């Protein structure tokens, strides 16, 4: 079996970080530019995962390089227990 392409590995690692937010939604820090308590960021390598904490879900808004936006996503991660 061949190993995944580098881009696929990167996406998998980023989403591993995103899924960690399901268990630890408050592990990120408040986004300095916004200063809104519910909007946080998690740093992964040279990338920022910006998300909003809601009552029973997390909305992932942007995954971007620290200096350049790579792509914008709207992704709902539910952590209802």
Backbone as CSV, one residue per row, in Angstrom:
resi,resn,N_x,N_y,N_z,CA_x,CA_y,CA_z,C_x,C_y,C_z
1,UNK,0.843,-1.182,0.000,0.000,0.000,0.000,0.889,1.246,0.000
2,UNK,0.615,2.173,-0.891,1.390,3.405,-0.958,0.945,4.367,0.137
3,UNK,1.893,5.184,0.575,1.548,6.183,1.587,0.800,7.339,0.918
4,UNK,-0.034,8.042,1.683,-0.792,9.159,1.114,0.136,10.266,0.611
5,UNK,-0.363,11.026,-0.329,0.388,12.175,-0.845,0.620,13.166,0.291
6,UNK,1.685,13.994,0.200,1.967,14.970,1.263,0.775,15.874,1.590
7,UNK,0.030,16.290,0.595,-1.127,17.162,0.867,-2.186,16.422,1.682
8,UNK,-2.397,15.170,1.357,-3.384,14.385,2.097,-2.936,14.174,3.545
9,UNK,-1.656,13.946,3.747,-1.128,13.815,5.109,-1.339,15.097,5.888
10,UNK,-1.073,16.244,5.244,-1.246,17.533,5.902,-2.696,17.732,6.308
11,UNK,-3.622,17.455,5.399,-5.049,17.612,5.704,-5.433,16.707,6.875
12,UNK,-4.961,15.474,6.859,-5.274,14.558,7.967,-4.755,15.080,9.297
13,UNK,-3.553,15.630,9.310,-2.982,16.159,10.551,-3.748,17.382,11.041
14,UNK,-4.132,18.248,10.111,-4.919,19.427,10.496,-6.248,18.987,11.092
15,UNK,-6.925,18.038,10.462,-8.209,17.599,10.986,-8.056,16.810,12.286
16,UNK,-6.915,16.173,12.498,-6.662,15.581,13.817,-6.679,16.671,14.884
17,UNK,-6.062,17.814,14.568,-6.070,18.948,15.502,-7.489,19.468,15.703
18,UNK,-8.252,19.546,14.621,-9.641,20.017,14.716,-10.447,19.081,15.617
19,UNK,-10.284,17.772,15.445,-11.054,16.828,16.253,-10.644,16.832,17.719
20,UNK,-9.433,17.269,18.021,-9.033,17.428,19.426,-9.886,18.498,20.102
21,UNK,-10.353,19.464,19.318,-11.203,20.519,19.883,-12.526,19.962,20.387
22,UNK,-12.933,18.821,19.861,-14.164,18.192,20.334,-14.046,17.847,21.812
23,UNK,-12.874,17.369,22.208,-12.672,16.990,23.605,-12.246,18.181,24.464
24,UNK,-11.467,19.090,23.877,-10.930,20.233,24.626,-11.245,21.543,23.899
25,UNK,-12.504,21.945,23.839,-12.862,23.136,23.060,-12.236,24.432,23.581
26,UNK,-11.909,24.477,24.843,-11.344,25.702,25.403,-9.817,25.666,25.472
27,UNK,-9.205,24.759,24.721,-7.747,24.651,24.735,-7.078,25.755,23.926
28,UNK,-7.819,26.387,23.028,-7.258,27.477,22.230,-7.252,28.784,22.991
29,UNK,-6.744,29.808,22.345,-6.721,31.134,22.975,-7.618,32.077,22.180
30,UNK,-8.019,33.152,22.828,-8.867,34.153,22.183,-8.079,34.813,21.057
31,UNK,-8.741,35.038,19.919,-8.097,35.698,18.782,-7.858,37.156,19.143
32,UNK,-6.600,37.558,19.182,-6.244,38.915,19.613,-6.928,40.002,18.801
33,UNK,-7.022,39.815,17.489,-7.596,40.851,16.637,-9.070,41.096,16.911
34,UNK,-9.765,40.077,17.396,-11.209,40.188,17.586,-11.605,40.472,19.025
35,UNK,-10.871,39.917,19.980,-11.161,40.073,21.397,-12.604,39.699,21.753
36,UNK,-13.059,38.602,21.173,-14.386,38.059,21.470,-14.155,36.706,22.148
37,UNK,-14.681,36.524,23.342,-14.396,35.326,24.129,-14.748,34.020,23.430
38,UNK,-15.781,34.013,22.625,-16.229,32.768,22.000,-15.423,32.398,20.762
39,UNK,-14.648,33.322,20.212,-13.866,33.035,19.006,-12.415,32.824,19.411
40,UNK,-11.952,31.608,19.170,-10.622,31.200,19.612,-9.785,30.729,18.432
41,UNK,-8.512,30.521,18.723,-7.625,29.965,17.710,-6.759,28.895,18.339
42,UNK,-6.468,27.909,17.547,-5.534,26.860,17.923,-4.411,26.924,16.896
43,UNK,-3.186,26.986,17.345,-2.041,27.045,16.444,-1.549,25.626,16.197
44,UNK,-1.368,25.306,14.933,-0.809,24.020,14.539,0.306,24.292,13.527
45,UNK,1.537,24.136,13.952,2.665,24.453,13.064,2.619,25.923,12.683
46,UNK,2.586,26.204,11.400,2.489,27.579,10.904,1.056,27.970,10.571
47,UNK,0.082,27.256,11.091,-1.308,27.482,10.724,-2.147,27.849,11.934
48,UNK,-3.191,28.622,11.664,-4.173,29.005,12.681,-5.484,28.323,12.344
49,UNK,-6.084,27.705,13.328,-7.430,27.165,13.193,-8.308,28.079,14.027
50,UNK,-9.139,28.865,13.374,-9.987,29.843,14.069,-11.391,29.265,14.166
51,UNK,-11.934,29.278,15.383,-13.218,28.632,15.602,-14.037,29.381,16.645
52,UNK,-15.326,29.099,16.628,-16.252,29.700,17.589,-16.829,28.587,18.452
53,UNK,-16.790,28.793,19.756,-17.366,27.840,20.692,-18.828,28.215,20.918
54,UNK,-19.711,27.254,20.688,-21.130,27.454,20.952,-21.534,26.460,22.044
55,UNK,-22.798,26.454,22.443,-23.221,25.610,23.564,-22.914,24.134,23.338
56,UNK,-23.256,23.588,22.196,-23.064,22.155,21.969,-22.326,21.866,20.673
57,UNK,-21.633,22.850,20.158,-20.881,22.627,18.925,-19.758,23.645,18.809
58,UNK,-18.893,23.376,17.863,-17.808,24.292,17.520,-17.916,24.539,16.029
59,UNK,-17.817,25.781,15.610,-17.803,26.108,14.188,-16.387,26.499,13.819
60,UNK,-15.799,25.766,12.880,-14.465,26.092,12.383,-14.663,27.074,11.237
61,UNK,-14.072,28.259,11.350,-14.244,29.277,10.317,-13.093,29.319,9.330
62,UNK,-11.881,29.345,9.811,-10.738,29.559,8.925,-9.580,28.676,9.371
63,UNK,-8.935,28.069,8.406,-7.644,27.436,8.646,-6.691,28.169,7.729
64,UNK,-5.730,28.864,8.313,-4.874,29.715,7.496,-3.427,29.648,7.961
65,UNK,-2.528,29.950,7.027,-1.131,30.118,7.419,-1.055,31.381,8.254
66,UNK,-0.052,31.505,9.094,0.026,32.670,9.977,0.102,33.972,9.203
67,UNK,0.674,33.959,8.007,0.809,35.190,7.234,-0.120,35.246,6.033
68,UNK,-0.771,34.147,5.678,-1.542,34.089,4.439,-2.738,33.173,4.627
69,UNK,-3.917,33.620,4.218,-5.074,32.737,4.276,-4.917,31.644,3.225
70,UNK,-5.093,30.411,3.642,-4.998,29.278,2.718,-6.383,28.948,2.162
71,UNK,-7.321,28.713,3.022,-8.692,28.492,2.589,-9.621,28.757,3.748
72,UNK,-10.867,28.976,3.405,-11.880,29.242,4.422,-12.843,28.062,4.432
73,UNK,-13.159,27.609,5.606,-14.099,26.513,5.733,-15.170,26.914,6.732
74,UNK,-16.322,26.345,6.576,-17.316,26.388,7.642,-17.571,24.933,7.968
75,UNK,-17.210,24.538,9.138,-17.246,23.143,9.524,-17.823,23.071,10.930
76,UNK,-18.863,22.300,11.096,-19.475,22.158,12.412,-18.938,20.909,13.094
77,UNK,-18.432,21.071,14.279,-17.928,19.955,15.068,-18.770,19.876,16.324
78,UNK,-19.601,18.867,16.411,-20.492,18.739,17.544,-19.824,17.950,18.653
79,UNK,-19.938,18.453,19.857,-19.343,17.753,20.992,-20.370,17.470,22.074
80,UNK,-21.579,17.197,21.655,-22.640,16.853,22.608,-22.245,15.561,23.325
81,UNK,-22.332,15.584,24.645,-21.965,14.385,25.404,-23.148,13.824,26.132
